[in-house]
Amino acid sequence: MTTPFTPASHETEAWAGLKQLGDTAVSTGGLQALLQMFISVVTSAEEVARVSEEAGHPDSMTTQVIAEWVSTQYVPDMQAQLQGSREP
């Protein structure tokens, strides 16, 4: 019997933000906007992980660092960009 995975609160918050951002992307630009967002977050998260590693953070912190970056920087910045693209 396997134990179900229970995400940490910072992971749950990051996923909620990404879901909301994805919903906004789809309503703004359809599937293409959603796919662009996905590629952007993966590419940017790799960079955040690299910088975290170079800063000497232990590997065990990588998920937390990425989740906090998603919640505090990526999602708010992308929401602002998407909302700006809605304005005439």
Backbone bond lengths (Angstrom), bond angles and torsions (degrees), N, CA, C in turn:
res aa  C-N    CA-C-N  psi(-1)  N-CA   C-N-CA  omega(-1)  CA-C   N-CA-C  phi
1 M - - - 1.451 - - 1.531 109.04 -
2 T 1.307 116.09 129.65 1.463 119.99 179.88 1.522 110.12 -95.33
3 T 1.308 113.81 149.35 1.458 120.20 177.77 1.518 108.33 -86.45
4 P 1.327 117.90 130.11 1.465 119.30 179.38 1.527 110.94 -64.44
5 F 1.314 115.51 145.73 1.458 121.59 179.23 1.522 109.14 -75.42
6 T 1.295 115.82 130.83 1.462 121.44 175.38 1.526 107.76 -117.48
7 P 1.327 116.76 110.04 1.463 118.80 -177.47 1.526 111.58 -69.18
8 A 1.313 115.11 151.84 1.464 120.88 174.87 1.522 109.04 -70.44
9 S 1.311 116.82 160.64 1.468 120.09 -176.49 1.527 112.17 -59.96
10 H 1.346 118.13 -36.73 1.465 119.52 179.53 1.533 110.94 -66.83
11 E 1.326 117.50 -31.46 1.462 120.65 177.21 1.525 110.53 -71.43
12 T 1.327 116.81 -42.37 1.461 121.48 179.05 1.521 110.49 -61.06
13 E 1.334 116.50 -42.86 1.459 121.25 179.47 1.528 110.92 -64.17
14 A 1.332 116.77 -41.97 1.466 120.54 179.41 1.524 110.84 -64.00
15 W 1.331 117.28 -44.40 1.464 120.38 179.55 1.515 111.36 -63.97
16 A 1.322 117.55 -39.20 1.469 120.71 178.47 1.527 109.97 -63.07
17 G 1.331 116.07 -42.04 1.460 119.87 178.12 1.514 112.30 -64.31
18 L 1.331 116.37 -41.82 1.465 120.23 178.31 1.521 111.69 -65.26
19 K 1.330 116.88 -37.78 1.467 120.02 178.35 1.530 110.16 -64.06
20 Q 1.320 115.78 -45.71 1.460 119.57 178.98 1.531 110.45 -62.29
21 L 1.316 116.34 -42.83 1.461 120.80 178.35 1.525 110.64 -63.46
22 G 1.316 117.25 -41.51 1.460 121.35 177.46 1.513 112.10 -61.58
23 D 1.332 116.33 -42.24 1.466 120.41 177.23 1.530 110.68 -61.30
24 T 1.331 116.31 -41.81 1.462 120.59 178.74 1.527 110.31 -65.88
25 A 1.325 116.39 -42.24 1.467 120.26 179.53 1.516 110.88 -61.06
26 V 1.326 117.61 -44.67 1.467 121.17 -179.98 1.528 110.51 -63.65
27 S 1.330 116.99 -43.34 1.468 119.23 -178.19 1.526 111.61 -70.64
28 T 1.319 116.86 -24.82 1.464 121.08 -179.53 1.520 112.21 -86.73
29 G 1.338 116.27 -48.57 1.459 118.77 -172.91 1.506 114.94 -132.28
30 G 1.322 117.02 11.17 1.455 120.35 176.80 1.521 112.92 73.60
31 L 1.309 114.42 -159.42 1.458 121.49 -176.47 1.529 112.16 -61.90
32 Q 1.317 117.79 -36.72 1.460 120.66 179.66 1.529 110.71 -60.67
33 A 1.326 117.82 -44.18 1.465 121.29 178.67 1.517 111.00 -63.93
34 L 1.324 116.88 -39.07 1.465 120.71 178.39 1.526 110.91 -64.24
35 L 1.318 117.24 -44.37 1.466 120.55 179.29 1.526 111.50 -65.67
36 Q 1.320 117.62 -38.79 1.457 120.63 176.35 1.524 110.89 -62.95
37 M 1.331 116.31 -39.55 1.461 120.79 177.69 1.523 110.16 -63.87
38 F 1.311 116.59 -43.35 1.468 121.18 -179.64 1.531 110.51 -60.41
39 I 1.318 116.84 -47.70 1.463 121.19 179.70 1.528 110.05 -62.59
40 S 1.303 116.53 -41.89 1.460 121.35 -179.86 1.526 111.70 -62.58
41 V 1.322 117.64 -45.12 1.463 119.78 -177.37 1.522 111.03 -68.84
42 V 1.318 117.82 -38.08 1.473 120.34 179.10 1.525 110.24 -66.31
43 T 1.319 116.70 -47.24 1.459 120.81 179.78 1.527 111.13 -61.96
44 S 1.304 116.72 -45.23 1.463 121.07 -178.88 1.525 111.45 -68.44
45 A 1.316 117.92 -38.13 1.471 121.16 179.27 1.529 110.57 -64.51
46 E 1.322 116.59 -35.53 1.471 119.61 175.99 1.530 110.34 -62.01
47 E 1.311 116.46 -40.14 1.462 120.89 178.65 1.533 110.37 -66.79
48 V 1.319 117.14 -42.23 1.470 120.91 178.15 1.526 109.85 -61.29
49 A 1.313 117.54 -42.69 1.475 121.44 178.82 1.528 110.57 -63.39
50 R 1.321 117.37 -40.81 1.463 121.20 179.68 1.525 110.40 -63.91
51 V 1.319 117.11 -46.04 1.462 121.32 179.78 1.527 110.24 -63.66
52 S 1.323 116.77 -40.06 1.463 120.94 177.88 1.523 110.88 -61.29
53 E 1.323 115.51 -43.10 1.465 120.28 178.68 1.525 110.88 -64.10
54 E 1.330 116.51 -44.01 1.459 120.57 179.05 1.532 111.95 -64.41
55 A 1.345 116.31 -28.17 1.466 120.54 178.47 1.521 111.57 -77.15
56 G 1.334 116.50 -5.69 1.454 120.26 177.13 1.512 115.07 91.33
57 H 1.327 116.79 9.91 1.459 118.98 177.48 1.527 109.42 -68.09
58 P 1.323 117.63 142.09 1.467 119.10 177.40 1.528 110.56 -67.83
59 D 1.329 116.39 153.31 1.471 121.02 179.68 1.521 112.04 -54.46
60 S 1.309 116.47 -31.63 1.465 120.16 -178.06 1.532 112.17 -64.66
61 M 1.327 117.33 -17.47 1.471 120.57 179.61 1.520 112.95 -91.99
62 T 1.326 118.94 -10.03 1.463 121.37 -173.47 1.524 112.30 -56.49
63 T 1.313 117.52 -46.57 1.469 120.51 -179.83 1.516 110.91 -60.75
64 Q 1.314 116.55 -42.95 1.468 120.22 -179.72 1.529 110.70 -65.28
65 V 1.321 117.19 -43.35 1.468 121.11 -179.80 1.523 110.18 -61.72
66 I 1.320 117.38 -45.12 1.469 120.74 179.54 1.523 110.58 -65.38
67 A 1.323 117.63 -44.03 1.467 120.73 -179.77 1.523 111.09 -61.21
68 E 1.321 116.65 -42.39 1.466 119.48 179.02 1.527 111.16 -66.84
69 W 1.330 117.33 -38.61 1.462 120.65 176.81 1.528 110.58 -63.01
70 V 1.332 116.54 -44.31 1.473 120.83 178.81 1.521 109.93 -57.78
71 S 1.339 116.53 -48.09 1.464 121.40 -174.94 1.524 113.53 -70.93
72 T 1.322 116.87 -38.62 1.464 119.40 -172.14 1.518 114.73 -96.95
73 Q 1.341 117.40 -22.12 1.463 118.84 -177.49 1.517 113.03 -122.42
74 Y 1.323 116.86 -57.46 1.467 119.93 -171.41 1.530 112.30 -62.25
75 V 1.323 117.27 -54.38 1.465 120.08 -176.44 1.529 111.47 -61.84
76 P 1.342 119.47 -49.81 1.474 117.66 179.72 1.540 113.15 -60.60
77 D 1.333 116.74 -41.46 1.466 119.50 179.73 1.522 111.94 -63.78
78 M 1.334 116.62 -45.11 1.466 120.13 -179.64 1.528 111.78 -68.63
79 Q 1.338 117.73 -36.88 1.477 120.02 176.44 1.524 109.49 -59.65
80 A 1.328 116.43 -43.93 1.466 120.24 179.77 1.528 110.72 -62.77
81 Q 1.328 117.14 -41.93 1.465 120.31 178.61 1.516 111.17 -63.82
82 L 1.331 116.58 -45.23 1.462 119.77 -178.93 1.526 111.29 -65.85
83 Q 1.313 117.29 -39.96 1.466 120.13 179.14 1.524 109.86 -68.06
84 G 1.332 117.19 -35.05 1.460 120.98 176.45 1.514 112.57 -64.94
85 S 1.336 116.20 -32.76 1.461 119.99 -179.92 1.524 111.66 -76.22
86 R 1.326 117.66 -15.84 1.465 121.28 176.87 1.512 112.37 -78.21
87 E 1.344 115.95 -27.75 1.462 119.91 -176.45 1.516 110.02 -72.16
88 P 1.345 116.08 140.55 1.469 119.57 -178.63 1.489 114.87 -67.90
